[in-house]
Amino acid sequence: MSLLFVACSLVLTLTCGTVIVALGGAVQTRARAQTAADAAALAAVFESGPYGSADPQQRAREYARHNDARLIDCACVQGATEMEVEVVLDGFTARARAVIELDKLATAPMSLPGSTTTTGLQPAMKLAVDRLIEASNGRVHLVSSTRSTARQTELWNEALARYGDPEIADNWVARPGTSNHEKGLAVDLGGDLGLAVRLVDELGLPLWRPMSWEPWHFELTGSRG
């Protein structure tokens, strides 16, 4: 009786263990599927803007595949600020939606050309940027500073040509006369941006990064009112 009880207990224990492992595996797979969906949605909405270079649905498919999943649905309209995707991974499906908040859009990506010197910046901005670059000992450099209204017009017209709708173009590129690059109050930096942030704090420079999704973009503190 005792032996039978022990044997039964052992069988019950092993069975419970198997169920727990199975449940744990299902939870992990479901989590992986959700991660793949999240990545695909974020990739798609990124590609919808001027920073992207590929079709949103194509990019969503690539990121789903990179996470061992397969894209099965994508509400991905070029130029839209909201994307929704659905993926499947080992029989588990997951959906995700990525939205860009229009009031937090960047005026221009780092690659948009402008002056590569601090000449033309507002005096306080020029002094702060010059001190920052000098203190970095070559590890931080200027990518773009002042931008003429003519250049800003070109950039906005390019966005209009790409999207075919002025309201969508406004979502991605500031209209001429509204960019802080035109006012000499903004720069895009390259190199060791972590060091740049530390130097701003250590030197007490009047610089800040108003847009966390553009870590290279620095503006004069208070320039946005």
Phi, psi and omega per residue, in radians:
M1 nan -0.803 3.138
S2 -1.106 -0.734 -3.127
L3 -1.118 -0.764 3.124
L4 -1.083 -0.688 3.131
F5 -1.133 -0.777 3.114
V6 -1.087 -0.754 -3.134
A7 -1.097 -0.743 3.125
C8 -1.125 -0.681 3.126
S9 -1.105 -0.700 -3.130
L10 -1.139 -0.748 3.125
V11 -1.099 -0.747 -3.140
L12 -1.120 -0.726 3.133
T13 -1.102 -0.795 -3.138
L14 -1.125 -0.676 3.130
T15 -1.129 -0.787 3.115
C16 -1.081 -0.702 3.126
G17 -1.088 -0.692 3.121
T18 -1.116 -0.723 3.125
V19 -1.109 -0.748 -3.141
I20 -1.091 -0.764 3.124
V21 -1.090 -0.730 3.141
A22 -1.113 -0.765 3.123
L23 -1.131 -0.725 3.125
G24 -1.082 -0.703 3.112
G25 -1.133 -0.661 3.117
A26 -1.145 -0.722 3.127
V27 -1.103 -0.745 3.137
Q28 -1.125 -0.732 -3.136
T29 -1.146 -0.719 3.112
R30 -1.095 -0.703 3.117
A31 -1.134 -0.687 3.105
R32 -1.134 -0.665 3.114
A33 -1.123 -0.701 3.140
Q34 -1.189 -0.668 3.090
T35 -1.080 -0.735 3.125
A36 -1.113 -0.710 3.121
A37 -1.132 -0.758 3.128
D38 -1.052 -0.799 -3.125
A39 -1.112 -0.719 -3.128
A40 -1.141 -0.737 -3.137
A41 -1.145 -0.753 3.137
L42 -1.136 -0.714 3.124
A43 -1.108 -0.698 -3.117
A44 -1.137 -0.800 -3.094
V45 -1.223 -0.530 3.071
F46 -1.129 -0.781 -3.107
E47 -1.200 -0.286 3.137
S48 -1.242 -0.420 -3.094
G49 -1.599 -3.135 -3.110
P50 -1.191 -0.269 3.117
Y51 -1.263 -0.447 -3.059
G52 -1.412 2.822 3.138
S53 -2.298 0.126 -3.102
A54 -2.354 2.993 3.095
D55 -1.228 2.353 -3.103
P56 -0.944 -0.761 -3.125
Q57 -1.167 -0.671 3.096
Q58 -1.076 -0.766 -3.130
R59 -1.177 -0.667 3.099
A60 -1.081 -0.719 3.133
R61 -1.103 -0.719 -3.138
E62 -1.111 -0.774 -3.095
Y63 -1.245 -0.549 3.036
A64 -1.111 -0.772 -3.131
R65 -1.137 -0.672 3.112
H66 -1.067 -0.430 3.137
N67 -1.810 0.423 3.054
D68 1.141 0.405 3.126
A69 -2.065 3.041 3.123
R70 -2.205 2.270 3.114
L71 -1.284 2.205 3.141
I72 -2.028 -0.237 3.089
D73 -2.748 2.497 -3.138
C74 -2.650 1.935 3.009
A75 -1.516 1.392 -2.962
C76 -2.157 1.605 3.123
V77 -1.713 2.168 -3.119
Q78 -0.967 2.246 3.118
G79 1.619 -0.195 3.130
A80 -1.302 2.721 3.130
T81 -1.797 0.219 3.102
E82 -2.474 2.291 3.123
M83 -2.265 2.457 3.093
E84 -2.286 2.307 -3.091
V85 -2.279 2.833 3.021
E86 -2.398 2.336 3.141
V87 -2.243 2.874 3.065
V88 -2.285 2.406 3.136
L89 -2.466 2.020 3.127
D90 0.874 0.722 3.083
G91 1.552 -0.148 3.132
F92 -1.773 2.302 3.097
T93 -1.825 2.663 3.117
A94 -2.595 2.520 3.113
R95 -2.061 2.665 3.093
A96 -2.629 2.603 3.115
R97 -2.258 2.323 3.122
A98 -2.100 2.315 -3.094
V99 -2.264 2.391 3.034
I100 -1.737 2.208 3.130
E101 -1.348 2.101 -3.026
L102 -1.080 -0.554 -3.106
D103 -1.372 -0.009 3.141
K104 -2.103 0.272 -3.140
L105 -1.230 2.544 3.069
A106 -1.329 2.627 3.122
T107 -1.322 -0.534 -3.134
A108 -2.912 2.533 3.120
P109 -1.335 2.910 -3.057
M110 -1.042 -0.526 -3.050
S111 -1.317 -0.208 -3.139
L112 -1.209 2.190 -3.003
P113 -1.284 2.655 3.052
G114 -2.849 -2.908 3.111
S115 -1.119 2.485 3.099
T116 -1.865 0.377 3.015
T117 -2.241 2.884 -3.138
T118 -1.476 -0.008 3.063
T119 -1.080 2.291 -3.139
G120 1.754 -0.252 3.068
L121 -1.273 2.719 3.023
Q122 -1.044 2.542 -3.036
P123 -0.877 -0.823 -3.122
A124 -1.141 -0.669 3.125
M125 -1.188 -0.761 -3.141
K126 -1.066 -0.792 -3.130
L127 -1.066 -0.771 -3.096
A128 -1.158 -0.770 -3.108
V129 -1.192 -0.737 3.109
D130 -1.046 -0.779 3.127
R131 -1.099 -0.717 -3.130
L132 -1.100 -0.842 -3.111
I133 -1.150 -0.710 3.122
E134 -1.108 -0.745 -3.112
A135 -1.205 -0.357 -3.106
S136 -1.398 -0.176 3.141
N137 0.962 0.779 3.069
G138 1.525 -0.041 -3.093
R139 -1.519 -0.205 3.067
V140 -2.231 2.352 -3.134
H141 -2.371 2.838 -3.114
L142 -1.519 2.259 3.106
V143 -1.754 -0.785 -3.117
S144 -2.716 2.392 3.104
S145 -2.193 -1.806 -3.096
T146 -1.257 2.603 -3.135
R147 -2.385 2.272 -3.125
S148 -1.251 2.767 3.084
T149 -1.095 -0.602 3.104
A150 -1.082 -0.750 3.125
R151 -1.175 -0.704 3.123
Q152 -1.098 -0.629 3.099
T153 -1.116 -0.732 3.110
E154 -1.054 -0.764 -3.112
L155 -1.126 -0.726 -3.136
W156 -1.192 -0.681 3.108
N157 -1.117 -0.624 3.087
E158 -1.121 -0.714 3.106
A159 -1.143 -0.687 3.124
L160 -1.118 -0.717 3.121
A161 -1.154 -0.605 -3.110
R162 -1.251 -0.746 -3.025
Y163 -1.726 -0.372 3.099
G164 1.259 0.208 -3.101
D165 -2.539 2.087 -3.097
P166 -1.066 -0.566 3.138
E167 -1.173 -0.689 3.095
I168 -1.223 -0.683 3.109
A169 -1.056 -0.690 3.106
D170 -1.062 -0.517 -3.122
N171 -1.140 -0.447 -2.992
W172 -1.959 -0.512 -3.118
V173 -2.321 2.301 3.128
A174 -1.139 2.447 3.100
R175 -1.171 2.668 3.114
P176 -0.930 2.349 -3.138
G177 1.678 -0.092 -3.085
T178 -2.067 -0.091 -3.107
S179 -1.521 2.392 3.085
N180 -1.200 -0.310 3.025
H181 -1.141 -0.640 3.129
E182 -1.182 -0.522 -3.068
K183 -1.556 -0.013 -3.115
G184 1.277 0.471 -3.080
L185 -2.040 0.160 -3.095
A186 -2.535 2.581 3.043
V187 -2.439 2.740 2.974
D188 -1.965 2.216 -3.105
L189 -1.884 2.739 3.063
G190 -2.246 3.017 -3.132
G191 1.658 -2.463 -3.093
D192 -1.443 1.580 -3.090
L193 -1.243 -0.484 3.057
G194 -1.094 -0.738 3.086
L195 -1.122 -0.702 3.138
A196 -1.021 -0.754 3.138
V197 -1.133 -0.728 3.136
R198 -1.123 -0.712 -3.132
L199 -1.179 -0.627 3.073
V200 -1.010 -0.745 -3.135
D201 -1.258 -0.809 -3.076
E202 -1.152 -0.668 -3.101
L203 -1.575 -0.103 -3.136
G204 1.142 0.663 -3.101
L205 -1.354 2.497 -3.112
P206 -1.412 0.996 -3.136
L207 -2.168 2.616 3.077
W208 -2.642 2.868 3.109
R209 -1.951 1.731 -3.065
P210 -1.258 -0.270 -3.077
M211 -2.210 1.849 -3.064
S212 -1.086 -0.465 -3.132
W213 -1.403 -0.101 3.018
E214 -2.162 1.358 -3.049
P215 -1.133 -0.242 3.140
W216 -1.525 -0.191 -3.016
H217 -1.619 2.044 3.137
F218 -2.065 2.451 3.085
E219 -2.252 2.841 3.075
L220 -1.208 2.315 3.130
T221 -0.981 2.291 -3.139
G222 1.501 0.026 -3.066
S223 -1.241 -0.241 3.136
R224 -1.783 0.273 3.095
G225 1.352 nan nan
